[in-house]
């Protein structure tokens, strides 16, 4: 009986995003987790595509006139630019859909049952 009552206590030290015992806090925490995870994926993919672009540029510089290495470097640069365009388009589409659905990115708040 006492354990069931202790489960209902709210911790005033914890921020409301962590869920202070009510259902709203859980929705905020889960929404923040999902929003931050999506943002981290976009940032990681942008950094990866930019790094691939840099390695393509370095390969181009160090090719020394070799046709095979120049073609390989050119393909790396083209693939990296396509990757950057895809990441940018994905971000734009995600933001646009969020505007239409009323989702504030990355502070997404999931609906809760009351």
N, CA, C and O atoms as a GROMACS GRO file, in nm:
protein
  456
    1UNK      N    1   0.082  -0.119   0.000
    1UNK     CA    2   0.000   0.000   0.000
    1UNK      C    3   0.087   0.125   0.000
    1UNK      O    4   0.062   0.218  -0.077
    2UNK      N    5   0.188   0.129   0.085
    2UNK     CA    6   0.273   0.247   0.093
    2UNK      C    7   0.353   0.263  -0.036
    2UNK      O    8   0.376   0.376  -0.080
    3UNK      N    9   0.396   0.154  -0.096
    3UNK     CA   10   0.472   0.163  -0.221
    3UNK      C   11   0.384   0.223  -0.331
    3UNK      O   12   0.434   0.300  -0.413
    4UNK      N   13   0.257   0.189  -0.335
    4UNK     CA   14   0.166   0.247  -0.434
    4UNK      C   15   0.151   0.396  -0.413
    4UNK      O   16   0.140   0.472  -0.510
    5UNK      N   17   0.150   0.441  -0.289
    5UNK     CA   18   0.140   0.584  -0.261
    5UNK      C   19   0.270   0.656  -0.295
    5UNK      O   20   0.267   0.769  -0.344
    6UNK      N   21   0.384   0.593  -0.271
    6UNK     CA   22   0.511   0.656  -0.303
    6UNK      C   23   0.528   0.674  -0.454
    6UNK      O   24   0.596   0.766  -0.498
    7UNK      N   25   0.468   0.588  -0.532
    7UNK     CA   26   0.478   0.598  -0.677
    7UNK      C   27   0.407   0.723  -0.729
    7UNK      O   28   0.436   0.769  -0.839
    8UNK      N   29   0.314   0.777  -0.651
    8UNK     CA   30   0.239   0.894  -0.694
    8UNK      C   31   0.304   1.026  -0.653
    8UNK      O   32   0.257   1.133  -0.691
    9UNK      N   33   0.413   1.019  -0.577
    9UNK     CA   34   0.479   1.141  -0.534
    9UNK      C   35   0.548   1.210  -0.650
    9UNK      O   36   0.599   1.145  -0.741
   10UNK      N   37   0.549   1.344  -0.647
   10UNK     CA   38   0.618   1.422  -0.748
   10UNK      C   39   0.746   1.475  -0.688
   10UNK      O   40   0.750   1.518  -0.573
   11UNK      N   41   0.851   1.472  -0.768
   11UNK     CA   42   0.980   1.524  -0.723
   11UNK      C   43   0.991   1.669  -0.769
   11UNK      O   44   1.000   1.693  -0.890
   12UNK      N   45   0.990   1.767  -0.678
   12UNK     CA   46   0.995   1.908  -0.719
   12UNK      C   47   1.130   1.949  -0.776
   12UNK      O   48   1.141   2.056  -0.836
   13UNK      N   49   1.232   1.867  -0.759
   13UNK     CA   50   1.364   1.901  -0.809
   13UNK      C   51   1.375   1.876  -0.959
   13UNK      O   52   1.447   1.947  -1.028
   14UNK      N   53   1.304   1.774  -1.008
   14UNK     CA   54   1.313   1.738  -1.149
   14UNK      C   55   1.240   1.839  -1.236
   14UNK      O   56   1.135   1.890  -1.197
   15UNK      N   57   1.295   1.871  -1.355
   15UNK     CA   58   1.224   1.960  -1.446
   15UNK      C   59   1.100   1.891  -1.502
   15UNK      O   60   1.095   1.768  -1.506
   16UNK      N   61   1.000   1.968  -1.544
   16UNK     CA   62   0.875   1.906  -1.590
   16UNK      C   63   0.891   1.822  -1.716
   16UNK      O   64   0.807   1.737  -1.744
   17UNK      N   65   0.999   1.844  -1.794
   17UNK     CA   66   1.020   1.764  -1.914
   17UNK      C   67   1.047   1.618  -1.881
   17UNK      O   68   1.020   1.530  -1.963
   18UNK      N   69   1.098   1.590  -1.763
   18UNK     CA   70   1.129   1.453  -1.725
   18UNK      C   71   1.006   1.379  -1.674
   18UNK      O   72   1.011   1.259  -1.650
   19UNK      N   73   0.899   1.450  -1.657
   19UNK     CA   74   0.777   1.385  -1.611
   19UNK      C   75   0.773   1.381  -1.460
   19UNK      O   76   0.845   1.303  -1.396
   20UNK      N   77   0.690   1.464  -1.405
   20UNK     CA   78   0.682   1.473  -1.260
   20UNK      C   79   0.566   1.390  -1.207
   20UNK      O   80   0.504   1.428  -1.108
   21UNK      N   81   0.536   1.280  -1.271
   21UNK     CA   82   0.430   1.195  -1.224
   21UNK      C   83   0.303   1.206  -1.305
   21UNK      O   84   0.215   1.121  -1.292
   22UNK      N   85   0.289   1.309  -1.389
   22UNK     CA   86   0.170   1.322  -1.470
   22UNK      C   87   0.197   1.275  -1.612
   22UNK      O   88   0.312   1.251  -1.649
   23UNK      N   89   0.094   1.262  -1.691
   23UNK     CA   90   0.110   1.212  -1.828
   23UNK      C   91   0.167   1.317  -1.921
   23UNK      O   92   0.231   1.282  -2.020
   24UNK      N   93   0.145   1.446  -1.893
   24UNK     CA   94   0.196   1.551  -1.980
   24UNK      C   95   0.348   1.551  -1.986
   24UNK      O   96   0.405   1.566  -2.093
   25UNK      N   97   0.413   1.534  -1.874
   25UNK     CA   98   0.559   1.534  -1.870
   25UNK      C   99   0.618   1.423  -1.954
   25UNK      O  100   0.720   1.442  -2.019
   26UNK      N  101   0.556   1.308  -1.952
   26UNK     CA  102   0.604   1.197  -2.034
   26UNK      C  103   0.593   1.226  -2.182
   26UNK      O  104   0.681   1.188  -2.260
   27UNK      N  105   0.486   1.293  -2.222
   27UNK     CA  106   0.470   1.331  -2.362
   27UNK      C  107   0.575   1.432  -2.405
   27UNK      O  108   0.626   1.425  -2.517
   28UNK      N  109   0.606   1.526  -2.317
   28UNK     CA  110   0.710   1.625  -2.349
   28UNK      C  111   0.846   1.558  -2.358
   28UNK      O  112   0.923   1.587  -2.450
   29UNK      N  113   0.876   1.470  -2.264
   29UNK     CA  114   1.008   1.404  -2.264
   29UNK      C  115   1.025   1.317  -2.387
   29UNK      O  116   1.132   1.317  -2.448
   30UNK      N  117   0.922   1.242  -2.423
   30UNK     CA  118   0.931   1.156  -2.541
   30UNK      C  119   0.940   1.240  -2.668
   30UNK      O  120   1.016   1.207  -2.759
   31UNK      N  121   0.864   1.349  -2.674
   31UNK     CA  122   0.872   1.438  -2.790
   31UNK      C  123   1.009   1.501  -2.804
   31UNK      O  124   1.062   1.511  -2.915
   32UNK      N  125   1.067   1.544  -2.692
   32UNK     CA  126   1.202   1.600  -2.697
   32UNK      C  127   1.304   1.496  -2.740
   32UNK      O  128   1.395   1.527  -2.817
   33UNK      N  129   1.288   1.374  -2.692
   33UNK     CA  130   1.380   1.267  -2.732
   33UNK      C  131   1.372   1.241  -2.882
   33UNK      O  132   1.475   1.229  -2.948
   34UNK      N  133   1.252   1.231  -2.935
   34UNK     CA  134   1.235   1.206  -3.078
   34UNK      C  135   1.288   1.323  -3.159
   34UNK      O  136   1.358   1.303  -3.258
   35UNK      N  137   1.255   1.445  -3.119
   35UNK     CA  138   1.301   1.563  -3.191
   35UNK      C  139   1.453   1.575  -3.191
   35UNK      O  140   1.513   1.606  -3.294
   36UNK      N  141   1.514   1.551  -3.077
   36UNK     CA  142   1.659   1.559  -3.069
   36UNK      C  143   1.726   1.446  -3.146
   36UNK      O  144   1.833   1.466  -3.204
   37UNK      N  145   1.664   1.330  -3.148
   37UNK     CA  146   1.720   1.218  -3.225
   37UNK      C  147   1.716   1.248  -3.375
   37UNK      O  148   1.813   1.222  -3.446
   38UNK      N  149   1.605   1.302  -3.423
   38UNK     CA  150   1.595   1.338  -3.564
   38UNK      C  151   1.695   1.448  -3.597
   38UNK      O  152   1.760   1.443  -3.702
   39UNK      N  153   1.708   1.548  -3.510
   39UNK     CA  154   1.806   1.653  -3.532
   39UNK      C  155   1.948   1.600  -3.535
   39UNK      O  156   2.030   1.644  -3.617
   40UNK      N  157   1.979   1.506  -3.448
   40UNK     CA  158   2.113   1.447  -3.445
   40UNK      C  159   2.141   1.368  -3.573
   40UNK      O  160   2.253   1.369  -3.623
   41UNK      N  161   2.040   1.300  -3.624
   41UNK     CA  162   2.057   1.225  -3.749
   41UNK      C  163   2.086   1.321  -3.864
   41UNK      O  164   2.173   1.295  -3.947
   42UNK      N  165   2.012   1.432  -3.871
   42UNK     CA  166   2.037   1.531  -3.976
   42UNK      C  167   2.177   1.590  -3.964
   42UNK      O  168   2.247   1.605  -4.064
   43UNK      N  169   2.219   1.624  -3.844
   43UNK     CA  170   2.352   1.683  -3.824
   43UNK      C  171   2.460   1.582  -3.859
   43UNK      O  172   2.557   1.618  -3.926
   44UNK      N  173   2.445   1.458  -3.815
   44UNK     CA  174   2.545   1.355  -3.845
   44UNK      C  175   2.556   1.331  -3.995
   44UNK      O  176   2.666   1.319  -4.048
   45UNK      N  177   2.441   1.325  -4.064
   45UNK     CA  178   2.446   1.301  -4.208
   45UNK      C  179   2.506   1.419  -4.283
   45UNK      O  180   2.575   1.400  -4.383
   46UNK      N  181   2.481   1.542  -4.236
   46UNK     CA  182   2.543   1.658  -4.299
   46UNK      C  183   2.695   1.656  -4.280
   46UNK      O  184   2.769   1.680  -4.375
   47UNK      N  185   2.740   1.626  -4.159
   47UNK     CA  186   2.884   1.620  -4.132
   47UNK      C  187   2.948   1.510  -4.215
   47UNK      O  188   3.058   1.528  -4.268
   48UNK      N  189   2.883   1.396  -4.226
   48UNK     CA  190   2.936   1.285  -4.304
   48UNK      C  191   2.947   1.321  -4.452
   48UNK      O  192   3.048   1.292  -4.516
   49UNK      N  193   2.844   1.385  -4.508
   49UNK     CA  194   2.848   1.425  -4.648
   49UNK      C  195   2.955   1.532  -4.671
   49UNK      O  196   3.023   1.529  -4.774
   50UNK      N  197   2.970   1.625  -4.578
   50UNK     CA  198   3.073   1.728  -4.592
   50UNK      C  199   3.212   1.667  -4.583
   50UNK      O  200   3.302   1.707  -4.657
   51UNK      N  201   3.231   1.571  -4.494
   51UNK     CA  202   3.360   1.502  -4.483
   51UNK      C  203   3.391   1.427  -4.612
   51UNK      O  204   3.505   1.426  -4.659
   52UNK      N  205   3.290   1.365  -4.670
   52UNK     CA  206   3.307   1.294  -4.797
   52UNK      C  207   3.344   1.392  -4.908
   52UNK      O  208   3.425   1.360  -4.995
   53UNK      N  209   3.286   1.512  -4.906
   53UNK     CA  210   3.322   1.617  -5.002
   53UNK      C  211   3.467   1.659  -4.984
   53UNK      O  212   3.539   1.677  -5.083
   54UNK      N  213   3.510   1.675  -4.860
   54UNK     CA  214   3.650   1.712  -4.834
   54UNK      C  215   3.747   1.604  -4.882
   54UNK      O  216   3.850   1.635  -4.941
   55UNK      N  217   3.715   1.479  -4.856
   55UNK     CA  218   3.804   1.372  -4.902
   55UNK      C  219   3.807   1.364  -5.054
   55UNK      O  220   3.910   1.331  -5.112
   56UNK      N  221   3.695   1.394  -5.119
   56UNK     CA  222   3.694   1.399  -5.265
   56UNK      C  223   3.781   1.512  -5.317
   56UNK      O  224   3.851   1.495  -5.417
   57UNK      N  225   3.777   1.627  -5.250
   57UNK     CA  226   3.862   1.739  -5.290
   57UNK      C  227   4.010   1.708  -5.270
   57UNK      O  228   4.093   1.743  -5.354
   58UNK      N  229   4.042   1.645  -5.160
   58UNK     CA  230   4.182   1.608  -5.134
   58UNK      C  231   4.228   1.504  -5.235
   58UNK      O  232   4.341   1.508  -5.283
   59UNK      N  233   4.140   1.410  -5.268
   59UNK     CA  234   4.174   1.310  -5.370
   59UNK      C  235   4.196   1.376  -5.506
   59UNK      O  236   4.285   1.334  -5.581
   60UNK      N  237   4.118   1.478  -5.538
   60UNK     CA  238   4.134   1.551  -5.663
   60UNK      C  239   4.269   1.621  -5.667
   60UNK      O  240   4.339   1.618  -5.769
   61UNK      N  241   4.304   1.685  -5.556
   61UNK     CA  242   4.431   1.759  -5.550
   61UNK      C  243   4.550   1.665  -5.561
   61UNK      O  244   4.648   1.696  -5.629
   62UNK      N  245   4.542   1.550  -5.496
   62UNK     CA  246   4.656   1.458  -5.493
   62UNK      C  247   4.655   1.357  -5.607
   62UNK      O  248   4.738   1.266  -5.609
   63UNK      N  249   4.562   1.370  -5.703
   63UNK     CA  250   4.554   1.274  -5.813
   63UNK      C  251   4.677   1.279  -5.903
   63UNK      O  252   4.717   1.177  -5.958
   64UNK      N  253   4.734   1.395  -5.919
   64UNK     CA  254   4.856   1.407  -5.999
   64UNK      C  255   4.836   1.378  -6.146
   64UNK      O  256   4.928   1.330  -6.212
   65UNK      N  257   4.720   1.405  -6.201
   65UNK     CA  258   4.695   1.385  -6.343
   65UNK      C  259   4.655   1.245  -6.382
   65UNK      O  260   4.630   1.220  -6.500
   66UNK      N  261   4.647   1.154  -6.289
   66UNK     CA  262   4.604   1.016  -6.320
   66UNK      C  263   4.454   1.015  -6.348
   66UNK      O  264   4.374   1.058  -6.264
   67UNK      N  265   4.416   0.966  -6.466
   67UNK     CA  266   4.276   0.969  -6.509
   67UNK      C  267   4.185   0.888  -6.415
   67UNK      O  268   4.074   0.933  -6.384
   68UNK      N  269   4.229   0.774  -6.371
   68UNK     CA  270   4.148   0.690  -6.283
   68UNK      C  271   4.123   0.756  -6.149
   68UNK      O  272   4.011   0.753  -6.098
   69UNK      N  273   4.227   0.815  -6.091
   69UNK     CA  274   4.211   0.882  -5.962
   69UNK      C  275   4.127   1.008  -5.975
   69UNK      O  276   4.048   1.040  -5.886
   70UNK      N  277   4.143   1.081  -6.087
   70UNK     CA  278   4.060   1.200  -6.109
   70UNK      C  279   3.912   1.162  -6.121
   70UNK      O  280   3.825   1.230  -6.066
   71UNK      N  281   3.884   1.055  -6.193
   71UNK     CA  282   3.746   1.010  -6.208
   71UNK      C  283   3.688   0.965  -6.074
   71UNK      O  284   3.572   0.993  -6.044
   72UNK      N  285   3.769   0.897  -5.994
   72UNK     CA  286   3.725   0.853  -5.861
   72UNK      C  287   3.697   0.974  -5.772
   72UNK      O  288   3.596   0.977  -5.701
   73UNK      N  289   3.786   1.074  -5.775
   73UNK     CA  290   3.767   1.195  -5.695
   73UNK      C  291   3.644   1.272  -5.742
   73UNK      O  292   3.568   1.324  -5.660
   74UNK      N  293   3.625   1.280  -5.874
   74UNK     CA  294   3.508   1.349  -5.929
   74UNK      C  295   3.379   1.280  -5.883
   74UNK      O  296   3.284   1.348  -5.845
   75UNK      N  297   3.376   1.149  -5.886
   75UNK     CA  298   3.258   1.076  -5.841
   75UNK      C  299   3.232   1.098  -5.692
   75UNK      O  300   3.117   1.110  -5.650
   76UNK      N  301   3.339   1.103  -5.612
   76UNK     CA  302   3.324   1.130  -5.468
   76UNK      C  303   3.261   1.267  -5.446
   76UNK      O  304   3.170   1.282  -5.364
   77UNK      N  305   3.309   1.367  -5.519
   77UNK     CA  306   3.257   1.503  -5.503
   77UNK      C  307   3.111   1.509  -5.546
   77UNK      O  308   3.029   1.571  -5.478
   78UNK      N  309   3.078   1.447  -5.657
   78UNK     CA  310   2.938   1.447  -5.704
   78UNK      C  311   2.847   1.376  -5.604
   78UNK      O  312   2.739   1.426  -5.574
   79UNK      N  313   2.890   1.263  -5.554
   79UNK     CA  314   2.808   1.189  -5.456
   79UNK      C  315   2.792   1.269  -5.327
   79UNK      O  316   2.685   1.267  -5.266
   80UNK      N  317   2.897   1.338  -5.286
   80UNK     CA  318   2.887   1.420  -5.164
   80UNK      C  319   2.792   1.536  -5.184
   80UNK      O  320   2.713   1.568  -5.095
   81UNK      N  321   2.797   1.600  -5.300
   81UNK     CA  322   2.705   1.711  -5.327
   81UNK      C  323   2.560   1.662  -5.334
   81UNK      O  324   2.470   1.729  -5.284
   82UNK      N  325   2.539   1.546  -5.394
   82UNK     CA  326   2.404   1.488  -5.396
   82UNK      C  327   2.359   1.457  -5.253
   82UNK      O  328   2.243   1.480  -5.219
   83UNK      N  329   2.449   1.406  -5.171
   83UNK     CA  330   2.416   1.379  -5.032
   83UNK      C  331   2.379   1.504  -4.955
   83UNK      O  332   2.284   1.504  -4.877
   84UNK      N  333   2.454   1.613  -4.978
   84UNK     CA  334   2.422   1.740  -4.911
   84UNK      C  335   2.286   1.792  -4.957
   84UNK      O  336   2.209   1.845  -4.876
   85UNK      N  337   2.256   1.777  -5.086
   85UNK     CA  338   2.126   1.820  -5.137
   85UNK      C  339   2.014   1.737  -5.076
   85UNK      O  340   1.909   1.790  -5.039
   86UNK      N  341   2.035   1.607  -5.064
   86UNK     CA  342   1.932   1.519  -5.005
   86UNK      C  343   1.910   1.554  -4.858
   86UNK      O  344   1.796   1.557  -4.812
   87UNK      N  345   2.017   1.579  -4.785
   87UNK     CA  346   2.003   1.616  -4.643
   87UNK      C  347   1.930   1.749  -4.630
   87UNK      O  348   1.841   1.763  -4.546
   88UNK      N  349   1.967   1.847  -4.713
   88UNK     CA  350   1.899   1.976  -4.709
   88UNK      C  351   1.752   1.965  -4.746
   88UNK      O  352   1.667   2.028  -4.684
   89UNK      N  353   1.722   1.885  -4.849
   89UNK     CA  354   1.583   1.866  -4.889
   89UNK      C  355   1.504   1.792  -4.781
   89UNK      O  356   1.388   1.824  -4.756
   90UNK      N  357   1.567   1.695  -4.717
   90UNK     CA  358   1.501   1.624  -4.608
   90UNK      C  359   1.468   1.716  -4.492
   90UNK      O  360   1.360   1.709  -4.434
   91UNK      N  361   1.563   1.802  -4.459
   91UNK     CA  362   1.541   1.900  -4.352
   91UNK      C  363   1.427   1.994  -4.389
   91UNK      O  364   1.340   2.023  -4.306
   92UNK      N  365   1.426   2.042  -4.515
   92UNK     CA  366   1.321   2.134  -4.558
   92UNK      C  367   1.184   2.066  -4.557
   92UNK      O  368   1.086   2.125  -4.513
   93UNK      N  369   1.178   1.943  -4.604
   93UNK     CA  370   1.050   1.870  -4.606
   93UNK      C  371   1.002   1.844  -4.464
   93UNK      O  372   0.884   1.859  -4.434
   94UNK      N  373   1.094   1.806  -4.376
   94UNK     CA  374   1.057   1.780  -4.236
   94UNK      C  375   1.005   1.908  -4.170
   94UNK      O  376   0.906   1.904  -4.097
   95UNK      N  377   1.072   2.020  -4.196
   95UNK     CA  378   1.028   2.147  -4.138
   95UNK      C  379   0.893   2.190  -4.196
   95UNK      O  380   0.808   2.240  -4.123
   96UNK      N  381   0.873   2.170  -4.327
   96UNK     CA  382   0.748   2.208  -4.391
   96UNK      C  383   0.631   2.124  -4.338
   96UNK      O  384   0.525   2.178  -4.308
   97UNK      N  385   0.651   1.995  -4.328
   97UNK     CA  386   0.547   1.907  -4.273
   97UNK      C  387   0.519   1.945  -4.127
   97UNK      O  388   0.404   1.942  -4.083
   98UNK      N  389   0.624   1.978  -4.054
   98UNK     CA  390   0.606   2.022  -3.916
   98UNK      C  391   0.524   2.149  -3.905
   98UNK      O  392   0.442   2.162  -3.814
   99UNK      N  393   0.544   2.242  -3.999
   99UNK     CA  394   0.465   2.365  -3.999
   99UNK      C  395   0.317   2.335  -4.025
   99UNK      O  396   0.229   2.392  -3.961
  100UNK      N  397   0.291   2.245  -4.120
  100UNK     CA  398   0.152   2.212  -4.152
  100UNK      C  399   0.084   2.136  -4.038
  100UNK      O  400  -0.035   2.154  -4.014
  101UNK      N  401   0.159   2.052  -3.968
  101UNK     CA  402   0.101   1.973  -3.860
  101UNK      C  403   0.107   2.043  -3.725
  101UNK      O  404   0.053   1.993  -3.626
  102UNK      N  405   0.173   2.158  -3.720
  102UNK     CA  406   0.184   2.232  -3.595
  102UNK      C  407   0.286   2.177  -3.499
  102UNK      O  408   0.274   2.194  -3.378
  103UNK      N  409   0.389   2.109  -3.551
  103UNK     CA  410   0.494   2.053  -3.467
  103UNK      C  411   0.610   2.150  -3.465
  103UNK      O  412   0.662   2.189  -3.570
  104UNK      N  413   0.652   2.191  -3.347
  104UNK     CA  414   0.767   2.279  -3.334
  104UNK      C  415   0.890   2.193  -3.319
  104UNK      O  416   0.907   2.123  -3.220
  105UNK      N  417   0.978   2.200  -3.419
  105UNK     CA  418   1.098   2.117  -3.418
  105UNK      C  419   1.209   2.192  -3.349
  105UNK      O  420   1.223   2.311  -3.378
  106UNK      N  421   1.290   2.138  -3.262
  106UNK     CA  422   1.293   2.002  -3.210
  106UNK      C  423   1.211   1.986  -3.083
  106UNK      O  424   1.216   1.880  -3.020
  107UNK      N  425   1.135   2.086  -3.043
  107UNK     CA  426   1.057   2.078  -2.919
  107UNK      C  427   0.921   2.015  -2.946
  107UNK      O  428   0.817   2.077  -2.922
  108UNK      N  429   0.923   1.894  -2.995
  108UNK     CA  430   0.798   1.825  -3.027
  108UNK      C  431   0.730   1.782  -2.898
  108UNK      O  432   0.795   1.740  -2.802
  109UNK      N  433   0.599   1.794  -2.897
  109UNK     CA  434   0.523   1.752  -2.779
  109UNK      C  435   0.417   1.653  -2.825
  109UNK      O  436   0.328   1.688  -2.904
  110UNK      N  437   0.425   1.533  -2.778
  110UNK     CA  438   0.330   1.430  -2.817
  110UNK      C  439   0.199   1.448  -2.742
  110UNK      O  440   0.200   1.490  -2.626
  111UNK      N  441   0.087   1.417  -2.806
  111UNK     CA  442  -0.042   1.429  -2.736
  111UNK      C  443  -0.053   1.326  -2.624
  111UNK      O  444   0.000   1.215  -2.634
  112UNK      N  445  -0.121   1.364  -2.519
  112UNK     CA  446  -0.137   1.275  -2.404
  112UNK      C  447  -0.285   1.248  -2.380
  112UNK      O  448  -0.372   1.324  -2.422
  113UNK      N  449  -0.312   1.140  -2.312
  113UNK     CA  450  -0.448   1.104  -2.275
  113UNK      C  451  -0.478   1.167  -2.140
  113UNK      O  452  -0.399   1.154  -2.046
  114UNK      N  453  -0.589   1.234  -2.130
  114UNK     CA  454  -0.623   1.299  -2.002
  114UNK      C  455  -0.744   1.235  -1.941
  114UNK      O  456  -0.787   1.276  -1.833
   0.00000   0.00000   0.00000
